[in-house]
């Protein structure tokens, strides 16, 4: 038994390190491409004729977003893009608060279209928008997000490749000011890096709700959004991949989103994401380990699924070990009482258990730190602060198992996580 | 748009390169690990050699002169390293990697032998120099044979920390060592009655609490008394110095 556990531990560790190394090698192989892409937008900006800009509709599905919707619309209106080519469509999914009153003030705005419908969930609002627009490109922006003024200009050039069905942006946390915010900020920066690399590998499995832009004809080919276990953006990406559309990443297109500010809200959000991922991956299991779907099928999906199991396993292992340690300490105290021995704290390197997994862990952590730093660099932020990385590395490993376990539990019970 | 755009093919080269880099990382991590482990073993062997040398030197001195200078004999004549060796060995025992390894068994046998030699030599010295060292011989077994041995170990460790004057020798009864077997036979230690502690030529089996154990060693009271007196003298000295200082202040 011990042998099997050991084998599982080391093979999992090997796989984790292999995956990190794989991302790094891919980065090195594509470093010239990244440089070229970074220069893409300025070229377009100066030399492009108006005809080079395709028409775009940005859908904003709203449901009880009275506090944030105005800011979202304002940020969209500031987008650098020919006005006559850009439409903003607000789809009110039956809000019960003042959302509709707030958006009504834009009634006569030439760029803004207002729609109201019965409540039916986010995916129905998106489908409503898709059905009611006639532009070449279509995107979506959640009402809790804001876009950088140049975001669309950075995205559109990628559609010159006729195989590209969707382009994803770089997501960042807006003004992180508490510990949870900073932790998520580092996580999102790592996401910027990972998404870029997955883009090179043709293996992005999410087209994030905030500001992923699609070629409109994609929807007539693969169909509309589905409920998809409350993660319709993930299912849509998998569907595009299944139909062999390319999803690329425009790393310079920055979108700011508001991260959950309390642990409970974060937990709820992640239970929805993780649960959605697991259940959609199960729905698309035909892609897993199928060479027809390239790196996504052969590496990314299997690793993403496996990492959930491994994290839960390692957590349970650590938990059981700590319980045994506590029992041992309790036994000792009950036998000899409290004894405080200063000598026990004298440093003797001999008594520290320095083992191979520790070195490997250090290398993995360095790779994680590098990817966060590189994510910042990709979006053009020259941030030398490290505190977000510290929070991420120390806190994330402790709290992420909470939602991983719940998500697996929900999946086993065939229960979808709620939105809020 | 094409009907079915062709996906980027899997670039197996990237997989192979990544695999080799990962393998290299693992190999170097295990290499460093082995290096440190062998250094630890060498360290233990070094300590043991030191103790062996000390014992041999004392014995030779004993034989050569028929006596040793009794002035220095207060339990410190033999290397104090024997305690640090005990800590290191118990660490190795609790460590999953080295527990039950042939190296550890060998080191433990060697350590047991050194303890026995130390014990015998100390007894001879005690007779010669007419002092009464406090010996505790402790016999223990694995957890399945002796579930109380862990607790007994805690108690004895506490005793050793509180009274460094007490010489505690601990023996794993599972070790197959003829000298240890003889010691067991002489003291009539049976494997079914563990933990067994020999204090002042009295064999006690079964778990004893710290206070119970202390009661069995009346000499500890004398040590406590001596310590209390020393403390008093020390306090007096400090108070005298303060009072003389205050007198001095008054004069000034």
Boltz contact constraints between the chains, C-beta under 6 A:
constraints:
  - contact:
      token1: [A, 17]
      token2: [B, 22]
      max_distance: 6.0
  - contact:
      token1: [A, 18]
      token2: [B, 18]
      max_distance: 6.0
  - contact:
      token1: [A, 18]
      token2: [B, 22]
      max_distance: 6.0
  - contact:
      token1: [A, 21]
      token2: [B, 18]
      max_distance: 6.0
  - contact:
      token1: [A, 21]
      token2: [B, 21]
      max_distance: 6.0
  - contact:
      token1: [A, 21]
      token2: [B, 22]
      max_distance: 6.0
  - contact:
      token1: [A, 22]
      token2: [B, 18]
      max_distance: 6.0
  - contact:
      token1: [A, 25]
      token2: [B, 14]
      max_distance: 6.0
  - contact:
      token1: [A, 25]
      token2: [B, 17]
      max_distance: 6.0
  - contact:
      token1: [A, 25]
      token2: [B, 18]
      max_distance: 6.0
  - contact:
      token1: [A, 26]
      token2: [B, 14]
      max_distance: 6.0
  - contact:
      token1: [A, 162]
      token2: [B, 1]
      max_distance: 6.0
  - contact:
      token1: [A, 163]
      token2: [B, 5]
      max_distance: 6.0
  - contact:
      token1: [A, 202]
      token2: [B, 7]
      max_distance: 6.0
  - contact:
      token1: [A, 202]
      token2: [B, 8]
      max_distance: 6.0
  - contact:
      token1: [A, 244]
      token2: [B, 4]
      max_distance: 6.0
  - contact:
      token1: [A, 244]
      token2: [B, 5]
      max_distance: 6.0
  - contact:
      token1: [A, 244]
      token2: [B, 7]
      max_distance: 6.0
  - contact:
      token1: [A, 294]
      token2: [B, 7]
      max_distance: 6.0
  - contact:
      token1: [A, 294]
      token2: [B, 10]
      max_distance: 6.0
  - contact:
      token1: [A, 295]
      token2: [B, 10]
      max_distance: 6.0
  - contact:
      token1: [A, 332]
      token2: [B, 154]
      max_distance: 6.0
  - contact:
      token1: [A, 335]
      token2: [B, 151]
      max_distance: 6.0
  - contact:
      token1: [A, 335]
      token2: [B, 154]
      max_distance: 6.0
  - contact:
      token1: [A, 336]
      token2: [B, 154]
      max_distance: 6.0
  - contact:
      token1: [A, 336]
      token2: [B, 155]
      max_distance: 6.0
  - contact:
      token1: [A, 336]
      token2: [B, 158]
      max_distance: 6.0
  - contact:
      token1: [A, 336]
      token2: [B, 210]
      max_distance: 6.0
  - contact:
      token1: [A, 339]
      token2: [B, 158]
      max_distance: 6.0
  - contact:
      token1: [A, 351]
      token2: [B, 91]
      max_distance: 6.0
  - contact:
      token1: [A, 354]
      token2: [B, 36]
      max_distance: 6.0
  - contact:
      token1: [A, 355]
      token2: [B, 33]
      max_distance: 6.0
  - contact:
      token1: [A, 356]
      token2: [B, 29]
      max_distance: 6.0
  - contact:
      token1: [A, 356]
      token2: [B, 30]
      max_distance: 6.0
  - contact:
      token1: [A, 356]
      token2: [B, 33]
      max_distance: 6.0
  - contact:
      token1: [A, 359]
      token2: [B, 29]
      max_distance: 6.0
  - contact:
      token1: [A, 360]
      token2: [B, 29]
      max_distance: 6.0
  - contact:
      token1: [A, 363]
      token2: [B, 25]
      max_distance: 6.0
